[in-house]
Amino acid sequence: MQSEVLSHLAAGMDIRSTARLMNRSERTIKAHTTAILNRLSLGSRLQAGIVAYHLVTQGALTLPQPENGPTDRLTD
């Protein structure tokens, strides 16, 4: 589940949106986010998002697909 949360961070999604899309509570998503930050020795969600985005560009992580279909938001 942490890799899925990380992919949402890469997409720039906030806690509330991530929780809604994953059908989890905001508290659960915050706990996973904290675990990600600790595991990667990072200090903020922004730093985690940057790391995650680099993983996406290297093909090691995929972005979540929005409910309304694919997006090219981060490919421009």
PDB file of N, CA, C, O and CB in Angstrom:
ATOM      1  N   MET A   1       0.819  -1.187   0.000  1.00  0.00           N
ATOM      2  CA  MET A   1       0.000   0.000   0.000  1.00  0.00           C
ATOM      3  C   MET A   1       0.869   1.261   0.000  1.00  0.00           C
ATOM      4  O   MET A   1       0.457   2.292  -0.531  1.00  0.00           O
ATOM      5  CB  MET A   1      -0.935  -0.007   1.203  1.00  0.00           C
ATOM      6  N   GLN A   2       2.067   1.188   0.590  1.00  0.00           N
ATOM      7  CA  GLN A   2       2.921   2.370   0.612  1.00  0.00           C
ATOM      8  C   GLN A   2       3.379   2.785  -0.784  1.00  0.00           C
ATOM      9  O   GLN A   2       3.523   3.977  -1.057  1.00  0.00           O
ATOM     10  CB  GLN A   2       4.126   2.116   1.487  1.00  0.00           C
ATOM     11  N   SER A   3       3.607   1.826  -1.661  1.00  0.00           N
ATOM     12  CA  SER A   3       4.000   2.196  -3.022  1.00  0.00           C
ATOM     13  C   SER A   3       2.856   2.917  -3.733  1.00  0.00           C
ATOM     14  O   SER A   3       3.094   3.820  -4.536  1.00  0.00           O
ATOM     15  CB  SER A   3       4.423   0.946  -3.822  1.00  0.00           C
ATOM     16  N   GLU A   4       1.629   2.527  -3.444  1.00  0.00           N
ATOM     17  CA  GLU A   4       0.472   3.208  -4.034  1.00  0.00           C
ATOM     18  C   GLU A   4       0.358   4.632  -3.487  1.00  0.00           C
ATOM     19  O   GLU A   4       0.091   5.568  -4.241  1.00  0.00           O
ATOM     20  CB  GLU A   4      -0.830   2.418  -3.749  1.00  0.00           C
ATOM     21  N   VAL A   5       0.559   4.795  -2.192  1.00  0.00           N
ATOM     22  CA  VAL A   5       0.549   6.136  -1.598  1.00  0.00           C
ATOM     23  C   VAL A   5       1.669   6.970  -2.211  1.00  0.00           C
ATOM     24  O   VAL A   5       1.464   8.142  -2.528  1.00  0.00           O
ATOM     25  CB  VAL A   5       0.706   6.063  -0.048  1.00  0.00           C
ATOM     26  N   LEU A   6       2.840   6.384  -2.378  1.00  0.00           N
ATOM     27  CA  LEU A   6       3.964   7.085  -2.985  1.00  0.00           C
ATOM     28  C   LEU A   6       3.647   7.524  -4.411  1.00  0.00           C
ATOM     29  O   LEU A   6       4.035   8.617  -4.824  1.00  0.00           O
ATOM     30  CB  LEU A   6       5.202   6.199  -2.976  1.00  0.00           C
ATOM     31  N   SER A   7       2.953   6.692  -5.156  1.00  0.00           N
ATOM     32  CA  SER A   7       2.587   7.076  -6.528  1.00  0.00           C
ATOM     33  C   SER A   7       1.617   8.252  -6.521  1.00  0.00           C
ATOM     34  O   SER A   7       1.664   9.098  -7.414  1.00  0.00           O
ATOM     35  CB  SER A   7       1.963   5.881  -7.279  1.00  0.00           C
ATOM     36  N   HIS A   8       0.746   8.312  -5.532  1.00  0.00           N
ATOM     37  CA  HIS A   8      -0.168   9.453  -5.408  1.00  0.00           C
ATOM     38  C   HIS A   8       0.606  10.717  -5.044  1.00  0.00           C
ATOM     39  O   HIS A   8       0.261  11.805  -5.504  1.00  0.00           O
ATOM     40  CB  HIS A   8      -1.256   9.168  -4.348  1.00  0.00           C
ATOM     41  N   LEU A   9       1.644  10.585  -4.226  1.00  0.00           N
ATOM     42  CA  LEU A   9       2.499  11.729  -3.921  1.00  0.00           C
ATOM     43  C   LEU A   9       3.185  12.230  -5.192  1.00  0.00           C
ATOM     44  O   LEU A   9       3.296  13.437  -5.409  1.00  0.00           O
ATOM     45  CB  LEU A   9       3.551  11.353  -2.852  1.00  0.00           C
ATOM     46  N   ALA A  10       3.641  11.305  -6.024  1.00  0.00           N
ATOM     47  CA  ALA A  10       4.295  11.676  -7.288  1.00  0.00           C
ATOM     48  C   ALA A  10       3.346  12.440  -8.193  1.00  0.00           C
ATOM     49  O   ALA A  10       3.765  13.313  -8.953  1.00  0.00           O
ATOM     50  CB  ALA A  10       4.812  10.429  -8.014  1.00  0.00           C
ATOM     51  N   ALA A  11       2.069  12.109  -8.106  1.00  0.00           N
ATOM     52  CA  ALA A  11       1.064  12.778  -8.927  1.00  0.00           C
ATOM     53  C   ALA A  11       0.639  14.110  -8.325  1.00  0.00           C
ATOM     54  O   ALA A  11      -0.164  14.834  -8.912  1.00  0.00           O
ATOM     55  CB  ALA A  11      -0.149  11.882  -9.106  1.00  0.00           C
ATOM     56  N   GLY A  12       1.183  14.435  -7.144  1.00  0.00           N
ATOM     57  CA  GLY A  12       0.859  15.715  -6.522  1.00  0.00           C
ATOM     58  C   GLY A  12      -0.452  15.726  -5.772  1.00  0.00           C
ATOM     59  O   GLY A  12      -1.000  16.790  -5.488  1.00  0.00           O
ATOM     60  N   MET A  13      -0.962  14.547  -5.449  1.00  0.00           N
ATOM     61  CA  MET A  13      -2.259  14.464  -4.780  1.00  0.00           C
ATOM     62  C   MET A  13      -2.118  14.724  -3.285  1.00  0.00           C
ATOM     63  O   MET A  13      -1.099  14.396  -2.677  1.00  0.00           O
ATOM     64  CB  MET A  13      -2.899  13.091  -5.017  1.00  0.00           C
ATOM     65  N   ASP A  14      -3.153  15.319  -2.707  1.00  0.00           N
ATOM     66  CA  ASP A  14      -3.147  15.574  -1.270  1.00  0.00           C
ATOM     67  C   ASP A  14      -3.677  14.357  -0.515  1.00  0.00           C
ATOM     68  O   ASP A  14      -4.153  13.393  -1.114  1.00  0.00           O
ATOM     69  CB  ASP A  14      -3.988  16.823  -0.938  1.00  0.00           C
ATOM     70  N   ILE A  15      -3.584  14.425   0.806  1.00  0.00           N
ATOM     71  CA  ILE A  15      -3.986  13.314   1.668  1.00  0.00           C
ATOM     72  C   ILE A  15      -5.461  12.964   1.465  1.00  0.00           C
ATOM     73  O   ILE A  15      -5.812  11.793   1.321  1.00  0.00           O
ATOM     74  CB  ILE A  15      -3.724  13.662   3.142  1.00  0.00           C
ATOM     75  N   ARG A  16      -6.311  13.972   1.454  1.00  0.00           N
ATOM     76  CA  ARG A  16      -7.755  13.743   1.333  1.00  0.00           C
ATOM     77  C   ARG A  16      -8.110  13.040   0.025  1.00  0.00           C
ATOM     78  O   ARG A  16      -8.878  12.079   0.020  1.00  0.00           O
ATOM     79  CB  ARG A  16      -8.508  15.070   1.428  1.00  0.00           C
ATOM     80  N   SER A  17      -7.552  13.519  -1.072  1.00  0.00           N
ATOM     81  CA  SER A  17      -7.844  12.905  -2.377  1.00  0.00           C
ATOM     82  C   SER A  17      -7.314  11.481  -2.455  1.00  0.00           C
ATOM     83  O   SER A  17      -7.978  10.587  -2.982  1.00  0.00           O
ATOM     84  CB  SER A  17      -7.241  13.743  -3.508  1.00  0.00           C
ATOM     85  N   THR A  18      -6.116  11.280  -1.928  1.00  0.00           N
ATOM     86  CA  THR A  18      -5.524   9.941  -1.912  1.00  0.00           C
ATOM     87  C   THR A  18      -6.393   8.990  -1.101  1.00  0.00           C
ATOM     88  O   THR A  18      -6.662   7.868  -1.531  1.00  0.00           O
ATOM     89  CB  THR A  18      -4.093   9.983  -1.336  1.00  0.00           C
ATOM     90  N   ALA A  19      -6.827   9.435   0.063  1.00  0.00           N
ATOM     91  CA  ALA A  19      -7.681   8.604   0.922  1.00  0.00           C
ATOM     92  C   ALA A  19      -8.983   8.235   0.206  1.00  0.00           C
ATOM     93  O   ALA A  19      -9.433   7.091   0.263  1.00  0.00           O
ATOM     94  CB  ALA A  19      -7.994   9.340   2.244  1.00  0.00           C
ATOM     95  N   ARG A  20      -9.571   9.209  -0.459  1.00  0.00           N
ATOM     96  CA  ARG A  20     -10.831   8.960  -1.166  1.00  0.00           C
ATOM     97  C   ARG A  20     -10.628   7.943  -2.291  1.00  0.00           C
ATOM     98  O   ARG A  20     -11.411   7.003  -2.426  1.00  0.00           O
ATOM     99  CB  ARG A  20     -11.402  10.278  -1.735  1.00  0.00           C
ATOM    100  N   LEU A  21      -9.594   8.126  -3.087  1.00  0.00           N
ATOM    101  CA  LEU A  21      -9.352   7.219  -4.212  1.00  0.00           C
ATOM    102  C   LEU A  21      -8.981   5.808  -3.773  1.00  0.00           C
ATOM    103  O   LEU A  21      -9.301   4.833  -4.452  1.00  0.00           O
ATOM    104  CB  LEU A  21      -8.257   7.772  -5.086  1.00  0.00           C
ATOM    105  N   MET A  22      -8.300   5.708  -2.626  1.00  0.00           N
ATOM    106  CA  MET A  22      -7.876   4.394  -2.147  1.00  0.00           C
ATOM    107  C   MET A  22      -8.885   3.760  -1.188  1.00  0.00           C
ATOM    108  O   MET A  22      -8.671   2.658  -0.685  1.00  0.00           O
ATOM    109  CB  MET A  22      -6.531   4.509  -1.464  1.00  0.00           C
ATOM    110  N   ASN A  23      -9.987   4.472  -0.944  1.00  0.00           N
ATOM    111  CA  ASN A  23     -11.013   3.991  -0.012  1.00  0.00           C
ATOM    112  C   ASN A  23     -10.428   3.688   1.361  1.00  0.00           C
ATOM    113  O   ASN A  23     -10.702   2.646   1.957  1.00  0.00           O
ATOM    114  CB  ASN A  23     -11.693   2.743  -0.570  1.00  0.00           C
ATOM    115  N   ARG A  24      -9.619   4.618   1.845  1.00  0.00           N
ATOM    116  CA  ARG A  24      -8.997   4.515   3.162  1.00  0.00           C
ATOM    117  C   ARG A  24      -9.258   5.816   3.913  1.00  0.00           C
ATOM    118  O   ARG A  24      -9.666   6.813   3.317  1.00  0.00           O
ATOM    119  CB  ARG A  24      -7.460   4.225   3.048  1.00  0.00           C
ATOM    120  N   SER A  25      -9.023   5.802   5.207  1.00  0.00           N
ATOM    121  CA  SER A  25      -9.193   7.025   5.992  1.00  0.00           C
ATOM    122  C   SER A  25      -7.974   7.932   5.788  1.00  0.00           C
ATOM    123  O   SER A  25      -6.890   7.473   5.430  1.00  0.00           O
ATOM    124  CB  SER A  25      -9.389   6.692   7.506  1.00  0.00           C
ATOM    125  N   GLU A  26      -8.182   9.218   6.024  1.00  0.00           N
ATOM    126  CA  GLU A  26      -7.064  10.155   5.938  1.00  0.00           C
ATOM    127  C   GLU A  26      -5.988   9.778   6.952  1.00  0.00           C
ATOM    128  O   GLU A  26      -4.795   9.914   6.679  1.00  0.00           O
ATOM    129  CB  GLU A  26      -7.546  11.606   6.175  1.00  0.00           C
ATOM    130  N   ARG A  27      -6.406   9.310   8.104  1.00  0.00           N
ATOM    131  CA  ARG A  27      -5.453   8.904   9.138  1.00  0.00           C
ATOM    132  C   ARG A  27      -4.551   7.768   8.650  1.00  0.00           C
ATOM    133  O   ARG A  27      -3.350   7.761   8.921  1.00  0.00           O
ATOM    134  CB  ARG A  27      -6.200   8.472  10.407  1.00  0.00           C
ATOM    135  N   THR A  28      -5.134   6.817   7.934  1.00  0.00           N
ATOM    136  CA  THR A  28      -4.360   5.701   7.386  1.00  0.00           C
ATOM    137  C   THR A  28      -3.343   6.201   6.368  1.00  0.00           C
ATOM    138  O   THR A  28      -2.186   5.780   6.382  1.00  0.00           O
ATOM    139  CB  THR A  28      -5.292   4.662   6.739  1.00  0.00           C
ATOM    140  N   ILE A  29      -3.774   7.097   5.487  1.00  0.00           N
ATOM    141  CA  ILE A  29      -2.876   7.633   4.459  1.00  0.00           C
ATOM    142  C   ILE A  29      -1.760   8.445   5.108  1.00  0.00           C
ATOM    143  O   ILE A  29      -0.611   8.372   4.674  1.00  0.00           O
ATOM    144  CB  ILE A  29      -3.658   8.506   3.447  1.00  0.00           C
ATOM    145  N   LYS A  30      -2.089   9.219   6.145  1.00  0.00           N
ATOM    146  CA  LYS A  30      -1.061   9.979   6.856  1.00  0.00           C
ATOM    147  C   LYS A  30      -0.042   9.038   7.499  1.00  0.00           C
ATOM    148  O   LYS A  30       1.157   9.314   7.487  1.00  0.00           O
ATOM    149  CB  LYS A  30      -1.702  10.881   7.928  1.00  0.00           C
ATOM    150  N   ALA A  31      -0.521   7.934   8.055  1.00  0.00           N
ATOM    151  CA  ALA A  31       0.396   6.964   8.677  1.00  0.00           C
ATOM    152  C   ALA A  31       1.330   6.361   7.645  1.00  0.00           C
ATOM    153  O   ALA A  31       2.524   6.206   7.903  1.00  0.00           O
ATOM    154  CB  ALA A  31      -0.390   5.849   9.383  1.00  0.00           C
ATOM    155  N   HIS A  32       0.798   6.020   6.477  1.00  0.00           N
ATOM    156  CA  HIS A  32       1.641   5.466   5.412  1.00  0.00           C
ATOM    157  C   HIS A  32       2.622   6.517   4.900  1.00  0.00           C
ATOM    158  O   HIS A  32       3.773   6.203   4.596  1.00  0.00           O
ATOM    159  CB  HIS A  32       0.771   4.941   4.251  1.00  0.00           C
ATOM    160  N   THR A  33       2.167   7.753   4.806  1.00  0.00           N
ATOM    161  CA  THR A  33       3.048   8.834   4.358  1.00  0.00           C
ATOM    162  C   THR A  33       4.199   9.029   5.337  1.00  0.00           C
ATOM    163  O   THR A  33       5.347   9.201   4.927  1.00  0.00           O
ATOM    164  CB  THR A  33       2.260  10.145   4.200  1.00  0.00           C
ATOM    165  N   THR A  34       3.891   9.001   6.624  1.00  0.00           N
ATOM    166  CA  THR A  34       4.934   9.120   7.646  1.00  0.00           C
ATOM    167  C   THR A  34       5.924   7.969   7.547  1.00  0.00           C
ATOM    168  O   THR A  34       7.132   8.174   7.671  1.00  0.00           O
ATOM    169  CB  THR A  34       4.312   9.161   9.049  1.00  0.00           C
ATOM    170  N   ALA A  35       5.423   6.768   7.327  1.00  0.00           N
ATOM    171  CA  ALA A  35       6.298   5.604   7.182  1.00  0.00           C
ATOM    172  C   ALA A  35       7.208   5.759   5.959  1.00  0.00           C
ATOM    173  O   ALA A  35       8.386   5.408   6.012  1.00  0.00           O
ATOM    174  CB  ALA A  35       5.461   4.314   7.065  1.00  0.00           C
ATOM    175  N   ILE A  36       6.665   6.281   4.868  1.00  0.00           N
ATOM    176  CA  ILE A  36       7.449   6.516   3.655  1.00  0.00           C
ATOM    177  C   ILE A  36       8.553   7.532   3.943  1.00  0.00           C
ATOM    178  O   ILE A  36       9.710   7.320   3.581  1.00  0.00           O
ATOM    179  CB  ILE A  36       6.541   7.011   2.497  1.00  0.00           C
ATOM    180  N   LEU A  37       8.187   8.636   4.595  1.00  0.00           N
ATOM    181  CA  LEU A  37       9.175   9.668   4.917  1.00  0.00           C
ATOM    182  C   LEU A  37      10.289   9.109   5.785  1.00  0.00           C
ATOM    183  O   LEU A  37      11.464   9.399   5.559  1.00  0.00           O
ATOM    184  CB  LEU A  37       8.507  10.848   5.622  1.00  0.00           C
ATOM    185  N   ASN A  38       9.926   8.310   6.775  1.00  0.00           N
ATOM    186  CA  ASN A  38      10.932   7.714   7.654  1.00  0.00           C
ATOM    187  C   ASN A  38      11.822   6.731   6.910  1.00  0.00           C
ATOM    188  O   ASN A  38      13.040   6.732   7.084  1.00  0.00           O
ATOM    189  CB  ASN A  38      10.262   7.014   8.822  1.00  0.00           C
ATOM    190  N   ARG A  39      11.207   5.889   6.078  1.00  0.00           N
ATOM    191  CA  ARG A  39      11.969   4.876   5.344  1.00  0.00           C
ATOM    192  C   ARG A  39      12.965   5.511   4.375  1.00  0.00           C
ATOM    193  O   ARG A  39      14.068   5.000   4.184  1.00  0.00           O
ATOM    194  CB  ARG A  39      11.020   3.953   4.581  1.00  0.00           C
ATOM    195  N   LEU A  40      12.566   6.622   3.771  1.00  0.00           N
ATOM    196  CA  LEU A  40      13.430   7.286   2.795  1.00  0.00           C
ATOM    197  C   LEU A  40      14.275   8.400   3.408  1.00  0.00           C
ATOM    198  O   LEU A  40      15.014   9.085   2.701  1.00  0.00           O
ATOM    199  CB  LEU A  40      12.592   7.849   1.675  1.00  0.00           C
ATOM    200  N   SER A  41      14.162   8.579   4.723  1.00  0.00           N
ATOM    201  CA  SER A  41      14.892   9.642   5.450  1.00  0.00           C
ATOM    202  C   SER A  41      14.635  11.018   4.844  1.00  0.00           C
ATOM    203  O   SER A  41      15.560  11.784   4.575  1.00  0.00           O
ATOM    204  CB  SER A  41      16.404   9.353   5.446  1.00  0.00           C
ATOM    205  N   LEU A  42      13.366  11.306   4.639  1.00  0.00           N
ATOM    206  CA  LEU A  42      12.955  12.582   4.065  1.00  0.00           C
ATOM    207  C   LEU A  42      12.213  13.402   5.111  1.00  0.00           C
ATOM    208  O   LEU A  42      11.710  12.862   6.096  1.00  0.00           O
ATOM    209  CB  LEU A  42      12.069  12.365   2.818  1.00  0.00           C
ATOM    210  N   GLY A  43      12.152  14.708   4.890  1.00  0.00           N
ATOM    211  CA  GLY A  43      11.531  15.583   5.868  1.00  0.00           C
ATOM    212  C   GLY A  43      10.178  16.130   5.496  1.00  0.00           C
ATOM    213  O   GLY A  43       9.525  16.766   6.323  1.00  0.00           O
ATOM    214  N   SER A  44       9.727  15.896   4.250  1.00  0.00           N
ATOM    215  CA  SER A  44       8.439  16.469   3.847  1.00  0.00           C
ATOM    216  C   SER A  44       7.786  15.639   2.745  1.00  0.00           C
ATOM    217  O   SER A  44       8.431  14.833   2.074  1.00  0.00           O
ATOM    218  CB  SER A  44       8.624  17.918   3.372  1.00  0.00           C
ATOM    219  N   ARG A  45       6.491  15.865   2.585  1.00  0.00           N
ATOM    220  CA  ARG A  45       5.751  15.217   1.504  1.00  0.00           C
ATOM    221  C   ARG A  45       6.271  15.696   0.150  1.00  0.00           C
ATOM    222  O   ARG A  45       6.298  14.935  -0.816  1.00  0.00           O
ATOM    223  CB  ARG A  45       4.237  15.500   1.631  1.00  0.00           C
ATOM    224  N   LEU A  46       6.683  16.957   0.088  1.00  0.00           N
ATOM    225  CA  LEU A  46       7.233  17.492  -1.159  1.00  0.00           C
ATOM    226  C   LEU A  46       8.473  16.720  -1.576  1.00  0.00           C
ATOM    227  O   LEU A  46       8.611  16.345  -2.741  1.00  0.00           O
ATOM    228  CB  LEU A  46       7.568  18.980  -1.007  1.00  0.00           C
ATOM    229  N   GLN A  47       9.370  16.481  -0.636  1.00  0.00           N
ATOM    230  CA  GLN A  47      10.578  15.707  -0.950  1.00  0.00           C
ATOM    231  C   GLN A  47      10.209  14.306  -1.406  1.00  0.00           C
ATOM    232  O   GLN A  47      10.807  13.787  -2.348  1.00  0.00           O
ATOM    233  CB  GLN A  47      11.513  15.636   0.271  1.00  0.00           C
ATOM    234  N   ALA A  48       9.229  13.685  -0.750  1.00  0.00           N
ATOM    235  CA  ALA A  48       8.790  12.344  -1.150  1.00  0.00           C
ATOM    236  C   ALA A  48       8.189  12.375  -2.550  1.00  0.00           C
ATOM    237  O   ALA A  48       8.406  11.459  -3.343  1.00  0.00           O
ATOM    238  CB  ALA A  48       7.765  11.782  -0.141  1.00  0.00           C
ATOM    239  N   GLY A  49       7.440  13.417  -2.850  1.00  0.00           N
ATOM    240  CA  GLY A  49       6.854  13.549  -4.185  1.00  0.00           C
ATOM    241  C   GLY A  49       7.910  13.684  -5.263  1.00  0.00           C
ATOM    242  O   GLY A  49       7.769  13.134  -6.355  1.00  0.00           O
ATOM    243  N   ILE A  50       8.967  14.415  -4.955  1.00  0.00           N
ATOM    244  CA  ILE A  50      10.066  14.584  -5.918  1.00  0.00           C
ATOM    245  C   ILE A  50      10.779  13.258  -6.141  1.00  0.00           C
ATOM    246  O   ILE A  50      11.054  12.882  -7.281  1.00  0.00           O
ATOM    247  CB  ILE A  50      11.072  15.654  -5.423  1.00  0.00           C
ATOM    248  N   VAL A  51      11.077  12.551  -5.062  1.00  0.00           N
ATOM    249  CA  VAL A  51      11.701  11.229  -5.189  1.00  0.00           C
ATOM    250  C   VAL A  51      10.796  10.303  -5.993  1.00  0.00           C
ATOM    251  O   VAL A  51      11.259   9.600  -6.892  1.00  0.00           O
ATOM    252  CB  VAL A  51      11.995  10.620  -3.793  1.00  0.00           C
ATOM    253  N   ALA A  52       9.519  10.303  -5.672  1.00  0.00           N
ATOM    254  CA  ALA A  52       8.564   9.436  -6.375  1.00  0.00           C
ATOM    255  C   ALA A  52       8.486   9.793  -7.854  1.00  0.00           C
ATOM    256  O   ALA A  52       8.422   8.905  -8.704  1.00  0.00           O
ATOM    257  CB  ALA A  52       7.172   9.541  -5.737  1.00  0.00           C
ATOM    258  N   TYR A  53       8.492  11.084  -8.164  1.00  0.00           N
ATOM    259  CA  TYR A  53       8.430  11.499  -9.557  1.00  0.00           C
ATOM    260  C   TYR A  53       9.651  10.988 -10.324  1.00  0.00           C
ATOM    261  O   TYR A  53       9.530  10.554 -11.469  1.00  0.00           O
ATOM    262  CB  TYR A  53       8.334  13.028  -9.656  1.00  0.00           C
ATOM    263  N   HIS A  54      10.817  11.042  -9.697  1.00  0.00           N
ATOM    264  CA  HIS A  54      12.027  10.506 -10.340  1.00  0.00           C
ATOM    265  C   HIS A  54      11.895   8.996 -10.560  1.00  0.00           C
ATOM    266  O   HIS A  54      12.358   8.473 -11.574  1.00  0.00           O
ATOM    267  CB  HIS A  54      13.283  10.813  -9.481  1.00  0.00           C
ATOM    268  N   LEU A  55      11.274   8.306  -9.624  1.00  0.00           N
ATOM    269  CA  LEU A  55      11.036   6.866  -9.812  1.00  0.00           C
ATOM    270  C   LEU A  55      10.096   6.626 -10.988  1.00  0.00           C
ATOM    271  O   LEU A  55      10.261   5.658 -11.730  1.00  0.00           O
ATOM    272  CB  LEU A  55      10.448   6.238  -8.528  1.00  0.00           C
ATOM    273  N   VAL A  56       9.113   7.505 -11.158  1.00  0.00           N
ATOM    274  CA  VAL A  56       8.187   7.387 -12.292  1.00  0.00           C
ATOM    275  C   VAL A  56       8.944   7.578 -13.601  1.00  0.00           C
ATOM    276  O   VAL A  56       8.759   6.811 -14.546  1.00  0.00           O
ATOM    277  CB  VAL A  56       7.035   8.423 -12.178  1.00  0.00           C
ATOM    278  N   THR A  57       9.795   8.598 -13.658  1.00  0.00           N
ATOM    279  CA  THR A  57      10.523   8.869 -14.904  1.00  0.00           C
ATOM    280  C   THR A  57      11.501   7.754 -15.249  1.00  0.00           C
ATOM    281  O   THR A  57      11.866   7.586 -16.412  1.00  0.00           O
ATOM    282  CB  THR A  57      11.272  10.190 -14.798  1.00  0.00           C
ATOM    283  N   GLN A  58      11.928   6.987 -14.238  1.00  0.00           N
ATOM    284  CA  GLN A  58      12.830   5.854 -14.475  1.00  0.00           C
ATOM    285  C   GLN A  58      12.072   4.554 -14.709  1.00  0.00           C
ATOM    286  O   GLN A  58      12.680   3.511 -14.949  1.00  0.00           O
ATOM    287  CB  GLN A  58      13.778   5.686 -13.300  1.00  0.00           C
ATOM    288  N   GLY A  59      10.743   4.617 -14.639  1.00  0.00           N
ATOM    289  CA  GLY A  59       9.936   3.431 -14.869  1.00  0.00           C
ATOM    290  C   GLY A  59       9.817   2.500 -13.678  1.00  0.00           C
ATOM    291  O   GLY A  59       9.317   1.383 -13.811  1.00  0.00           O
ATOM    292  N   ALA A  60      10.271   2.948 -12.514  1.00  0.00           N
ATOM    293  CA  ALA A  60      10.226   2.104 -11.319  1.00  0.00           C
ATOM    294  C   ALA A  60       8.917   2.250 -10.548  1.00  0.00           C
ATOM    295  O   ALA A  60       8.653   1.479  -9.625  1.00  0.00           O
ATOM    296  CB  ALA A  60      11.389   2.437 -10.409  1.00  0.00           C
ATOM    297  N   LEU A  61       8.100   3.228 -10.918  1.00  0.00           N
ATOM    298  CA  LEU A  61       6.833   3.494 -10.244  1.00  0.00           C
ATOM    299  C   LEU A  61       5.877   4.040 -11.278  1.00  0.00           C
ATOM    300  O   LEU A  61       6.288   4.779 -12.173  1.00  0.00           O
ATOM    301  CB  LEU A  61       7.004   4.489  -9.048  1.00  0.00           C
ATOM    302  N   THR A  62       4.607   3.689 -11.173  1.00  0.00           N
ATOM    303  CA  THR A  62       3.613   4.209 -12.110  1.00  0.00           C
ATOM    304  C   THR A  62       2.661   5.159 -11.400  1.00  0.00           C
ATOM    305  O   THR A  62       2.355   4.992 -10.219  1.00  0.00           O
ATOM    306  CB  THR A  62       2.828   3.058 -12.764  1.00  0.00           C
ATOM    307  N   LEU A  63       2.207   6.148 -12.134  1.00  0.00           N
ATOM    308  CA  LEU A  63       1.245   7.101 -11.589  1.00  0.00           C
ATOM    309  C   LEU A  63      -0.135   6.466 -11.539  1.00  0.00           C
ATOM    310  O   LEU A  63      -0.468   5.639 -12.388  1.00  0.00           O
ATOM    311  CB  LEU A  63       1.215   8.396 -12.427  1.00  0.00           C
ATOM    312  N   PRO A  64      -0.940   6.845 -10.552  1.00  0.00           N
ATOM    313  CA  PRO A  64      -2.312   6.336 -10.497  1.00  0.00           C
ATOM    314  C   PRO A  64      -3.131   6.928 -11.635  1.00  0.00           C
ATOM    315  O   PRO A  64      -2.916   8.074 -12.030  1.00  0.00           O
ATOM    316  CB  PRO A  64      -2.967   6.663  -9.133  1.00  0.00           C
ATOM    317  N   GLN A  65      -4.058   6.158 -12.153  1.00  0.00           N
ATOM    318  CA  GLN A  65      -4.944   6.652 -13.192  1.00  0.00           C
ATOM    319  C   GLN A  65      -6.126   7.360 -12.536  1.00  0.00           C
ATOM    320  O   GLN A  65      -6.752   6.808 -11.631  1.00  0.00           O
ATOM    321  CB  GLN A  65      -5.427   5.495 -14.112  1.00  0.00           C
ATOM    322  N   PRO A  66      -6.438   8.577 -12.983  1.00  0.00           N
ATOM    323  CA  PRO A  66      -7.568   9.296 -12.406  1.00  0.00           C
ATOM    324  C   PRO A  66      -8.880   8.601 -12.733  1.00  0.00           C
ATOM    325  O   PRO A  66      -8.960   7.815 -13.677  1.00  0.00           O
ATOM    326  CB  PRO A  66      -7.598  10.737 -12.908  1.00  0.00           C
ATOM    327  N   GLU A  67      -9.893   8.893 -11.956  1.00  0.00           N
ATOM    328  CA  GLU A  67     -11.202   8.274 -12.148  1.00  0.00           C
ATOM    329  C   GLU A  67     -11.807   8.612 -13.499  1.00  0.00           C
ATOM    330  O   GLU A  67     -12.595   7.837 -14.041  1.00  0.00           O
ATOM    331  CB  GLU A  67     -12.143   8.702 -11.051  1.00  0.00           C
ATOM    332  N   ASN A  68     -11.441   9.769 -14.046  1.00  0.00           N
ATOM    333  CA  ASN A  68     -12.014  10.213 -15.322  1.00  0.00           C
ATOM    334  C   ASN A  68     -11.198   9.803 -16.531  1.00  0.00           C
ATOM    335  O   ASN A  68     -11.468  10.264 -17.640  1.00  0.00           O
ATOM    336  CB  ASN A  68     -12.164  11.697 -15.318  1.00  0.00           C
ATOM    337  N   GLY A  69     -10.207   8.950 -16.342  1.00  0.00           N
ATOM    338  CA  GLY A  69      -9.383   8.495 -17.461  1.00  0.00           C
ATOM    339  C   GLY A  69      -7.950   8.957 -17.323  1.00  0.00           C
ATOM    340  O   GLY A  69      -7.606   9.637 -16.357  1.00  0.00           O
ATOM    341  N   PRO A  70      -7.110   8.595 -18.280  1.00  0.00           N
ATOM    342  CA  PRO A  70      -5.683   8.934 -18.221  1.00  0.00           C
ATOM    343  C   PRO A  70      -5.457  10.435 -18.235  1.00  0.00           C
ATOM    344  O   PRO A  70      -6.291  11.205 -18.709  1.00  0.00           O
ATOM    345  CB  PRO A  70      -4.942   8.297 -19.383  1.00  0.00           C
ATOM    346  N   THR A  71      -4.320  10.826 -17.708  1.00  0.00           N
ATOM    347  CA  THR A  71      -3.946  12.247 -17.708  1.00  0.00           C
ATOM    348  C   THR A  71      -2.520  12.390 -18.179  1.00  0.00           C
ATOM    349  O   THR A  71      -1.709  11.476 -18.025  1.00  0.00           O
ATOM    350  CB  THR A  71      -4.115  12.874 -16.304  1.00  0.00           C
ATOM    351  N   ASP A  72      -2.213  13.537 -18.753  1.00  0.00           N
ATOM    352  CA  ASP A  72      -0.841  13.809 -19.147  1.00  0.00           C
ATOM    353  C   ASP A  72      -0.290  14.966 -18.309  1.00  0.00           C
ATOM    354  O   ASP A  72       0.636  15.662 -18.728  1.00  0.00           O
ATOM    355  CB  ASP A  72      -0.758  14.135 -20.661  1.00  0.00           C
ATOM    356  N   ARG A  73      -0.857  15.157 -17.148  1.00  0.00           N
ATOM    357  CA  ARG A  73      -0.511  16.260 -16.272  1.00  0.00           C
ATOM    358  C   ARG A  73       0.992  16.354 -15.998  1.00  0.00           C
ATOM    359  O   ARG A  73       1.556  17.448 -16.013  1.00  0.00           O
ATOM    360  CB  ARG A  73      -1.255  16.124 -14.975  1.00  0.00           C
ATOM    361  N   LEU A  74       1.632  15.233 -15.752  1.00  0.00           N
ATOM    362  CA  LEU A  74       3.050  15.262 -15.405  1.00  0.00           C
ATOM    363  C   LEU A  74       3.961  14.944 -16.582  1.00  0.00           C
ATOM    364  O   LEU A  74       5.175  14.840 -16.409  1.00  0.00           O
ATOM    365  CB  LEU A  74       3.318  14.294 -14.294  1.00  0.00           C
ATOM    366  N   THR A  75       3.403  14.791 -17.762  1.00  0.00           N
ATOM    367  CA  THR A  75       4.246  14.450 -18.904  1.00  0.00           C
ATOM    368  C   THR A  75       4.540  15.653 -19.779  1.00  0.00           C
ATOM    369  O   THR A  75       5.284  15.532 -20.753  1.00  0.00           O
ATOM    370  CB  THR A  75       3.590  13.371 -19.728  1.00  0.00           C
ATOM    371  N   ASP A  76       3.980  16.808 -19.463  1.00  0.00           N
ATOM    372  CA  ASP A  76       4.240  18.017 -20.251  1.00  0.00           C
ATOM    373  C   ASP A  76       5.608  18.568 -19.980  1.00  0.00           C
ATOM    374  O   ASP A  76       5.990  19.584 -20.559  1.00  0.00           O
ATOM    375  CB  ASP A  76       3.205  19.075 -19.965  1.00  0.00           C
TER     376      ASP A  76
END
